[in-house]
Amino acid sequence: MDYTTKVLAIAESSMGHKTHIMTMQKYFDSSSCYIDIYWNDQEREIFARVINRILNLRFPNKFVQSYNLDLFRFRAQLGYALLAKRLIDRKISQADYNVLFFHTQPLAFLALNLMLKMPSVISIDMTNKQAAEESTNKHIWTYSPNKFLEKQVYQKCSKILTWTEWARSSVINDYGVHPEKVNVIPPGVDTARLVFTDRNHKSRQDLYNILFVGGDFKRKGGEDLLAVFLAQFADQAILHIVTSLDAVSCDHQNVRIYNGVEAYSSLWFDLYRQADAFVMPTYGDAFGIVFIEAMASGLPVIASKLTQTTEIVIDGETGFLVTPGDRQELAHKLQLLIDNPGLGRQMGKRAREIVEESFDTQKNFQKIELIFEDLSTKYISRVLPK
């Protein structure tokens, strides 16, 4: 029998998750642990594609949509789970695996029986309970089907990896999972490639460069940042906005908008190198990989004062935390950084140290690799003929 650890991984491909999984693939390419990673919508069959399209139809009413009254999130997650399950069935019929890995939990909704047969690891950034509270406080009940299936996933999987203590607490307290089953392993950045940029050579006469990276421009606080910038900083800084196509338009000469920027591409590196500060005053974020990317580059960060964000940005030490939607506070903190470039460089240096300590891909993926190997060994010993 082959004793190699062989992992079948199914992952979602939205902006931050895609970056995380791509760096994960790079790590495991040089590992003795064998892993096949597929996006959940990869190799879609016509049958699954049609069902998924139907499940993702929106009710044509903004009020219904805004409060999830059409159960859109449940239907969408069920569609993703269907695509994932059909893909898993094909892959395990073509090769032998001894560990399943899902990022994130909805992809396992329809794989419950399979999870009882093979050890599985669930990686999450937030629970549906937290998503419900973030999205709509008036109609949290609309997330009940999501939470029901999510609880089944947590009960049947072998290990749960959360990106934050915030998410881990929800898994334990809201879903009744034993604490020993849940480990916090945050995503990281490749610190060997995203190196610290020394900004001491920059002149006070140069325009200050502010970087924003966020696909969902409004939810990530992009509208607040743009309004504050145009009102107070357009003559002393340049705002670089990396977002999704057609998310925002602005014809001001000091506002630069970029679409389709891939992580670890040459343009991506250039944007972090030329920046003086990273600003994303988001209204809701499960983690925010962009924060640790900025910190790795040596940038001070202005982020929102959310429970999960406080696990990344240390207020007054690696940047500033502001109240979501408070444009006056945002402007004040941004002015502090522009007026005190030395403070920003000091914060950026400390930010890099934090990333090397807690958010380095090499260290964090090594922890995941050990979990894969342990589960694989136990599984192989269980199925070996006596």
C-alpha positions as CSV (number, residue, x, y, z in Angstrom):
1,M,0.0,0.0,0.0
2,D,1.1,3.6,-0.8
3,Y,1.8,5.4,2.5
4,T,2.1,8.9,0.9
5,T,-0.2,11.6,2.2
6,K,-2.6,12.4,-0.7
7,V,-5.0,15.3,-0.3
8,L,-7.9,16.3,-2.5
9,A,-8.6,20.0,-2.0
10,I,-11.6,21.9,-3.2
11,A,-11.5,25.7,-2.8
12,E,-13.5,28.7,-3.7
13,S,-11.9,31.2,-6.0
14,S,-13.0,34.7,-4.9
15,M,-10.3,37.4,-4.6
16,G,-8.7,36.9,-1.2
17,H,-9.4,33.1,-1.1
18,K,-7.8,32.6,-4.5
19,T,-4.6,34.3,-3.3
20,H,-4.5,32.1,-0.2
21,I,-5.0,28.9,-2.2
22,M,-2.5,29.9,-4.9
23,T,0.2,30.4,-2.2
24,M,-0.8,27.1,-0.6
25,Q,-0.3,25.3,-3.9
26,K,3.2,26.9,-4.2
27,Y,4.1,25.6,-0.8
28,F,2.9,22.1,-1.4
29,D,4.6,21.9,-4.8
30,S,7.9,21.4,-2.9
31,S,6.4,19.3,-0.1
32,S,6.5,15.5,0.3
33,C,2.7,15.8,1.0
34,Y,0.9,15.3,-2.3
35,I,-2.1,17.6,-2.9
36,D,-4.4,18.2,-5.8
37,I,-6.2,21.5,-5.6
38,Y,-9.3,22.4,-7.7
39,W,-11.6,25.4,-7.7
40,N,-15.1,24.4,-6.9
41,D,-16.4,25.6,-10.3
42,Q,-13.7,23.9,-12.2
43,E,-14.6,21.3,-14.9
44,R,-18.3,22.0,-14.6
45,E,-20.7,19.6,-16.2
46,I,-23.7,21.0,-18.1
47,F,-26.2,19.4,-15.6
48,A,-24.4,21.0,-12.5
49,R,-23.9,24.2,-14.4
50,V,-27.7,24.6,-15.2
51,I,-28.8,23.7,-11.6
52,N,-26.2,26.1,-10.2
53,R,-27.4,28.9,-12.4
54,I,-31.0,28.3,-11.3
55,L,-30.0,28.3,-7.6
56,N,-28.2,31.6,-8.1
57,L,-31.2,33.5,-9.6
58,R,-32.0,36.7,-7.7
59,F,-35.5,37.8,-6.7
60,P,-36.1,41.1,-8.6
61,N,-36.7,43.3,-5.5
62,K,-33.9,45.3,-3.8
63,F,-35.6,45.0,-0.4
64,V,-35.9,41.2,-0.6
65,Q,-32.3,41.0,-1.8
66,S,-30.9,43.3,0.9
67,Y,-32.4,41.1,3.7
68,N,-31.8,37.7,2.1
69,L,-35.5,37.1,2.2
70,D,-35.2,35.0,-1.0
71,L,-32.7,32.8,0.8
72,F,-30.2,33.6,-1.9
73,R,-27.1,32.9,0.3
74,F,-28.4,29.4,1.0
75,R,-29.3,28.7,-2.6
76,A,-25.9,30.0,-3.8
77,Q,-24.0,27.9,-1.2
78,L,-26.0,24.9,-2.2
79,G,-25.1,25.5,-5.8
80,Y,-21.4,25.7,-4.9
81,A,-21.7,22.5,-2.9
82,L,-23.3,20.7,-5.9
83,L,-20.4,21.7,-8.2
84,A,-17.9,20.7,-5.5
85,K,-19.5,17.3,-4.9
86,R,-19.7,16.4,-8.6
87,L,-16.1,17.3,-8.9
88,I,-15.1,15.3,-5.9
89,D,-16.9,12.2,-7.2
90,R,-15.1,12.4,-10.5
91,K,-11.6,12.9,-8.9
92,I,-11.9,10.1,-6.3
93,S,-12.9,7.7,-9.1
94,Q,-9.7,8.6,-11.0
95,A,-7.2,8.6,-8.1
96,D,-6.7,7.5,-4.5
97,Y,-6.7,10.1,-1.8
98,N,-6.6,9.7,2.0
99,V,-7.5,13.3,3.1
100,L,-10.2,15.8,1.9
101,F,-9.7,19.5,2.3
102,F,-12.4,22.1,1.8
103,H,-12.0,25.8,1.7
104,T,-14.5,27.0,2.7
105,Q,-17.3,25.1,4.6
106,P,-20.3,25.4,2.2
107,L,-18.3,23.4,-0.4
108,A,-18.8,20.4,1.9
109,F,-22.5,20.7,2.4
110,L,-23.3,17.8,0.1
111,A,-20.2,15.7,1.0
112,L,-21.4,14.6,4.5
113,N,-21.4,10.9,3.8
114,L,-18.0,11.0,2.2
115,M,-16.6,12.8,5.2
116,L,-17.6,9.9,7.4
117,K,-15.5,7.6,5.2
118,M,-12.4,9.7,4.7
119,P,-10.8,12.2,7.1
120,S,-11.6,15.8,6.1
121,V,-10.3,19.2,7.0
122,I,-12.5,22.3,6.8
123,S,-10.9,25.7,6.4
124,I,-13.0,28.8,7.1
125,D,-12.7,32.5,7.4
126,M,-16.1,33.0,9.1
127,T,-19.2,31.1,10.1
128,N,-22.7,31.6,8.6
129,K,-23.8,32.9,12.0
130,Q,-21.2,35.7,11.7
131,A,-22.1,36.3,8.1
132,A,-25.8,36.7,9.1
133,E,-25.0,39.2,11.8
134,E,-22.8,41.2,9.4
135,S,-25.3,41.2,6.5
136,T,-28.7,41.6,8.2
137,N,-29.5,42.0,11.8
138,K,-33.3,42.1,11.0
139,H,-33.6,38.7,9.3
140,I,-30.9,36.5,10.7
141,W,-33.5,33.6,10.5
142,T,-32.9,33.5,6.7
143,Y,-29.5,31.9,7.4
144,S,-31.0,29.0,9.4
145,P,-30.7,26.5,6.5
146,N,-27.0,27.5,6.0
147,K,-26.3,27.1,9.7
148,F,-28.1,23.7,9.9
149,L,-25.9,22.2,7.1
150,E,-22.8,23.9,8.4
151,K,-23.3,22.3,11.8
152,Q,-23.5,18.9,10.1
153,V,-20.2,19.6,8.3
154,Y,-18.5,20.5,11.6
155,Q,-19.8,17.4,13.3
156,K,-18.6,15.0,10.6
157,C,-15.2,16.6,9.7
158,S,-12.0,15.6,11.4
159,K,-10.5,19.1,11.8
160,I,-11.6,22.7,11.5
161,L,-9.0,25.4,10.7
162,T,-10.1,29.0,11.3
163,W,-8.3,32.1,10.2
164,T,-9.1,34.0,13.4
165,E,-9.9,33.5,17.1
166,W,-13.1,35.4,16.3
167,A,-14.2,32.6,13.9
168,R,-13.0,29.9,16.2
169,S,-15.1,31.2,19.0
170,S,-18.2,31.1,16.8
171,V,-17.5,27.5,15.8
172,I,-17.2,26.5,19.4
173,N,-19.9,28.6,21.0
174,D,-22.5,28.9,18.2
175,Y,-22.2,25.3,16.8
176,G,-21.2,23.3,19.9
177,V,-17.9,22.0,18.5
178,H,-15.3,20.7,21.0
179,P,-12.4,23.2,21.3
180,E,-9.7,20.6,20.6
181,K,-11.2,20.1,17.1
182,V,-10.6,23.7,16.1
183,N,-7.2,25.3,15.3
184,V,-6.5,28.9,14.4
185,I,-4.1,29.0,11.4
186,P,-4.3,32.4,9.7
187,P,-3.5,32.8,6.0
188,G,-0.1,34.3,5.3
189,V,2.0,35.9,2.7
190,D,5.1,34.7,1.0
191,T,7.6,36.8,2.9
192,A,10.5,35.6,0.7
193,R,8.8,37.2,-2.3
194,L,7.0,40.1,-0.8
195,V,10.0,41.8,0.8
196,F,10.2,44.8,3.1
197,T,10.5,48.1,1.2
198,D,12.8,50.7,2.7
199,R,11.0,54.1,2.2
200,N,13.6,56.3,4.0
201,H,14.8,57.7,0.7
202,K,11.5,59.2,-0.2
203,S,11.4,63.0,-0.2
204,R,8.8,65.1,1.7
205,Q,8.2,66.8,-1.6
206,D,6.9,63.7,-3.2
207,L,3.2,63.1,-3.4
208,Y,2.0,60.6,-0.7
209,N,0.8,57.3,-2.2
210,I,-2.3,55.7,-0.7
211,L,-3.2,52.2,-1.7
212,F,-6.6,50.6,-1.5
213,V,-7.3,46.9,-2.5
214,G,-10.8,45.5,-2.4
215,G,-13.1,43.8,-4.9
216,D,-16.4,44.9,-3.3
217,F,-15.6,48.6,-3.4
218,K,-18.6,49.8,-1.3
219,R,-18.5,47.2,1.4
220,K,-14.7,47.6,1.8
221,G,-15.1,51.3,2.5
222,G,-13.9,52.4,-0.8
223,E,-16.6,55.1,-1.2
224,D,-15.6,56.6,2.2
225,L,-12.0,56.7,1.3
226,L,-12.5,58.2,-2.2
227,A,-14.8,60.9,-0.7
228,V,-12.3,61.8,2.0
229,F,-9.5,61.8,-0.5
230,L,-11.2,64.1,-3.0
231,A,-12.4,66.5,-0.2
232,Q,-9.1,66.8,1.7
233,F,-6.1,65.1,0.1
234,A,-6.3,65.3,-3.7
235,D,-3.6,68.0,-3.8
236,Q,-1.1,66.2,-1.6
237,A,-1.4,62.5,-2.4
238,I,-2.2,59.9,-5.1
239,L,-4.9,57.3,-4.4
240,H,-4.3,53.9,-6.1
241,I,-7.5,51.8,-6.2
242,V,-7.3,48.1,-7.0
243,T,-10.9,46.8,-7.4
244,S,-13.2,44.8,-9.6
245,L,-14.1,45.9,-13.1
246,D,-16.5,48.8,-13.2
247,A,-16.8,49.0,-9.4
248,V,-15.8,52.7,-9.4
249,S,-15.0,55.5,-11.9
250,C,-13.2,58.8,-11.2
251,D,-11.5,61.1,-13.6
252,H,-9.4,63.0,-11.1
253,Q,-5.7,63.0,-12.2
254,N,-4.5,61.8,-8.8
255,V,-6.9,58.8,-8.6
256,R,-5.5,55.8,-10.3
257,I,-7.9,52.8,-10.8
258,Y,-6.6,49.2,-11.6
259,N,-8.7,46.2,-12.5
260,G,-7.7,42.5,-12.7
261,V,-4.5,42.8,-10.8
262,E,-3.3,39.3,-9.9
263,A,-1.5,38.7,-6.6
264,Y,2.3,38.4,-6.9
265,S,2.2,39.9,-10.4
266,S,4.7,42.6,-11.4
267,L,2.1,45.3,-11.1
268,W,0.9,44.0,-7.8
269,F,4.5,44.2,-6.4
270,D,5.0,47.7,-7.8
271,L,1.8,49.0,-6.2
272,Y,2.9,47.8,-2.7
273,R,6.5,49.1,-3.3
274,Q,5.4,52.6,-4.3
275,A,2.8,53.0,-1.6
276,D,3.3,55.0,1.6
277,A,0.2,53.7,3.4
278,F,-2.5,51.1,3.0
279,V,-6.1,52.2,3.7
280,M,-9.2,50.0,3.7
281,P,-11.9,51.1,6.1
282,T,-14.1,48.1,5.5
283,Y,-17.6,47.7,6.9
284,G,-17.2,43.9,7.1
285,D,-14.4,41.5,6.5
286,A,-13.7,38.0,7.7
287,F,-10.0,38.5,7.7
288,G,-8.5,40.8,5.1
289,I,-5.4,39.2,3.5
290,V,-4.6,42.5,1.9
291,F,-3.8,43.9,5.4
292,I,-1.0,41.4,5.9
293,E,0.2,41.9,2.3
294,A,0.6,45.6,3.1
295,M,2.2,44.9,6.4
296,A,4.7,42.5,4.8
297,S,5.7,45.3,2.4
298,G,6.3,47.6,5.4
299,L,3.2,49.8,5.1
300,P,1.3,51.4,8.0
301,V,-2.4,50.3,7.8
302,I,-5.6,52.1,8.4
303,A,-8.4,49.6,8.9
304,S,-11.7,49.4,10.5
305,K,-12.2,48.7,14.2
306,L,-13.7,45.2,13.9
307,T,-13.1,42.3,16.3
308,Q,-11.4,40.2,13.6
309,T,-9.3,43.1,12.4
310,T,-7.8,43.7,15.8
311,E,-6.1,40.3,15.4
312,I,-4.1,41.7,12.5
313,V,-3.6,45.5,13.0
314,I,-2.4,46.8,16.4
315,D,-3.9,50.3,16.8
316,G,-1.2,52.9,17.3
317,E,1.6,50.4,16.7
318,T,1.2,49.0,13.1
319,G,-1.4,51.5,12.0
320,F,-4.7,52.9,13.0
321,L,-8.2,51.4,13.6
322,V,-11.1,53.6,12.8
323,T,-14.9,53.4,13.2
324,P,-16.5,52.1,10.0
325,G,-18.3,54.9,8.2
326,D,-16.6,57.7,10.2
327,R,-15.1,59.8,7.5
328,Q,-13.9,62.5,9.9
329,E,-11.9,60.0,11.9
330,L,-10.5,58.4,8.7
331,A,-9.4,61.8,7.5
332,H,-7.7,62.6,10.8
333,K,-5.7,59.4,10.9
334,L,-4.7,59.7,7.3
335,Q,-3.5,63.3,7.9
336,L,-1.4,62.0,10.8
337,L,0.4,59.6,8.5
338,I,0.9,62.2,5.8
339,D,2.2,64.8,8.2
340,N,4.5,62.3,10.0
341,P,6.2,60.0,7.4
342,G,8.6,58.9,10.1
343,L,5.7,57.5,12.2
344,G,4.5,55.6,9.1
345,R,7.8,54.1,8.5
346,Q,8.1,53.1,12.1
347,M,4.7,51.5,12.0
348,G,5.6,49.7,8.7
349,K,8.7,48.3,10.2
350,R,6.8,46.9,13.2
351,A,4.1,45.6,10.8
352,R,6.7,43.6,8.9
353,E,7.9,42.0,12.2
354,I,4.4,41.0,13.0
355,V,3.9,39.3,9.6
356,E,7.2,37.4,10.0
357,E,6.1,36.2,13.4
358,S,2.4,35.3,12.7
359,F,1.5,35.5,9.0
360,D,4.3,33.8,7.1
361,T,3.1,31.2,4.6
362,Q,6.0,28.8,5.2
363,K,5.3,28.6,8.9
364,N,1.5,28.4,8.7
365,F,1.3,25.9,5.8
366,Q,3.7,23.7,7.6
367,K,1.2,23.5,10.4
368,I,-1.5,22.4,7.9
369,E,0.9,19.9,6.4
370,L,1.4,18.2,9.8
371,I,-2.4,18.0,10.2
372,F,-2.7,16.4,6.8
373,E,0.0,13.9,7.6
374,D,-1.4,12.9,10.9
375,L,-4.9,12.3,9.5
376,S,-3.4,10.4,6.6
377,T,-1.4,8.1,8.9
378,K,-4.5,7.4,11.0
379,Y,-6.6,6.7,8.0
380,I,-4.1,4.4,6.3
381,S,-3.6,2.4,9.5
382,R,-7.4,2.0,9.8
383,V,-8.0,0.7,6.3
384,L,-4.9,-1.5,6.2
385,P,-5.8,-5.2,6.1
386,K,-5.3,-6.9,9.5
